[in-house]
Amino acid sequence: MKKHVARWLLGLFGWDIIGDRPDHARYVLIAAPHTSNWDFPLMLLFAAAFDIRVSWMAKHGLFRPPFGAVMRALGGISVRRHEQNNLVSQLAEQFEQQKQLVLVVPTEGTREWSDHWKSGFYRIALAAKVPIVPSFLDFKRRQGGFGPALLPSGDVEADMTYFRGFYHGMQGKFPEKFGPIRLQEEDDRA
């Protein structure tokens, strides 16, 4: 029922659903471009339309009463972004412990323009030995969905070249806020 309601709502809002449901039980799901507050509810609708139960990280302040219980019910995981807490290892361990886990990670880490993507999505998938599935919300074409999975090889530049090709030409709600698809690690190796 939830799947049909989500598909109906997306159609009502003028969005087309592209791609197939990823066939993996455990993966890191890239959420890009991430340029507006609309990305979150649309991401939840697209996940529901594909019958995917997603988990996602958000700053701990969003989990205070009265909304904390709702955020957790929607799959939210509270994180303190500015503390050194070995989050990559903790999340990789979650993948080991669960038979099904789809962890949504906004690669830009912000809705504002950034010089680089945050590497957490890549490091989590590499440590957990799970694929990365690119999802997208292309506001220019009013399309959203999922692309083919990539199992990270450890060759950051080659793997990021795949994502640059996948997201080429896609636009967030505010295109000027979508920065380059590049990790800091790529520049550090150059």
N, C-alpha and C positions, 0 to 999 in steps of 0.2 A: 504494500500500500504506500509506504514512504517513498519508494522508488518512483511510482507513478505520479504521486503528488509533486515530487521534485521535478520530474520531467515536464509536467504540466506548467508549473510555475516558471521554469526556465523558458519554455515556449511563450508563455504569456509576457515575459519580460523581453522577448525578442532574441534569445540566445539559442544557438545551434550547438548540439552535442556532437563532438568529433572523437573518433578513435574508439577503441575497445577497452573493456575493463582489464586492467593488468591481471595476469594469471598467476601472480606470485602471492604467497601467503604473508610474506614478510619483506618489507622494502622501505626505503626512504623515499618520500614523495616530495619533489621540488615544487614549490609554489612560486611561480614567476609569470610575468612581471608582477611585482608587488609595489603598487604605487598609490593605493587608496584604501580607505576603510571598507569599501564595498567588496574588496577581495575576499575577506573572511566569510561573510554570509554566502557569497557566490561559490566559494570553495566548498562550503558545507552542502549547498544545494547540488553541486556537481558530484560530490562524493555520494550523497544519497541517491542521485539519479543512476549511479553505477553500482549501488548497493555495497558501498565500501565504508566500513567503520574506521574512521581516522582518529589518530591521536596527534596532538599538536602542542607546541610549547608556547607559553606566553609569560610575560613578566608577572612576578608574584603578586603585585598590587591588584591585578584583575581578579584574583581569587578570594578577595575579602567578602564578607557578608554584605549585602544579601545575594550577590551574584556568584559567589564561589562554587556553590553546589551545582548551579546551572552550567558553569564553565566546565567543571569536571564531568558532568553528565554528557556534555557535548564532545568529550575526548581530550579536554585540556590537561596539560601537565604544567604545574607551577615551577618556574625557574627563576633564580636570582642571577641575572645576566652578568653582573659586574663582580661576582664573587668567584674566587678560584675554587671550584668544587669538582673538578675532573668530570664534567658533564658528558664528554664523549665516551669515557669508559663506562659511566653509569648507564647511558642509553644503549651502548653495545651489549651490556649485560642484560638489559631488558629484552633485546632481540633474542638472546640465548635462552631466556626463561619462558618466552611466549611462543606458541605455535603460530599465532597470527598477530602481526603488528604492522600497521601502516603509519609511519611517523612523518607528518608534514613538517617541512622545514622551509621557511621563507629565506631563500638564499641571500637576499640583499640585507636581511636583518633589520630593515627599516623601510618606511614608505617614501623616504627622501632619496635623492640621487646619491650614489656612493661610487667611489673609484673602483671598488672591487666587491665581488661577492664574498660573503663570509664562508669559510671553508668547513664549517661544522658539519654540513650535510654530507660532504665528501669523506671527512674523517670518521664520522659515525658509520657510514656504509662500509668503508674499508675495514674498520675495526670489527664490525659485526659480520662481515663477509656476506652482505646482502646487496641486492641491486638497487640502483637509483632509478626512479621512474619520473620523467619530467611531466608535470601537469602545466596547463596554461589557461589563462583568461586573456583572450585577444579582444580588447574593446573595439579595435578598428573594424574587425570583421564580425564582432558579436558571436565569437565561437569560443568554446572551452572544451577541455578534455585531457587526454593522456597520450603520451608518446611511448615508443618502445623503450624497454628497460635497458640499462647499461650496468653491468657488473664492473665496479671500478677496478682498474688494473694496477693502480699505484703510479702509472705514468700520468701525472696531473695534466700536462699540456695536451696529450692525446685525448684524454677523457673530456677535458673542457672544450676541445675542438668539436667534439660530438654535440655538446650542449649549445655551443655558439651556432652551429648549423641548425639545430632543432628550433631555437628561439629566434632565428634570423627573420626580421620583418614583423614580428609580433609587437603589439603595443598595449601597454597598460592604460588605465583610465587617464592618467597624466603622463604621456610619453616622455616628457622632459625629465621625469624623475627616475626613469629606468636607465641605470648606469651600465657600463661595459660588463660583459659576461667574462669575467677574468678573476682568478684568485691571486692574492698577494704572493703566494708561493711561486706562481709562474714568473712574476717580476723578480723575485729573489733569486731564481735560478738563472736568469738572463745575464 
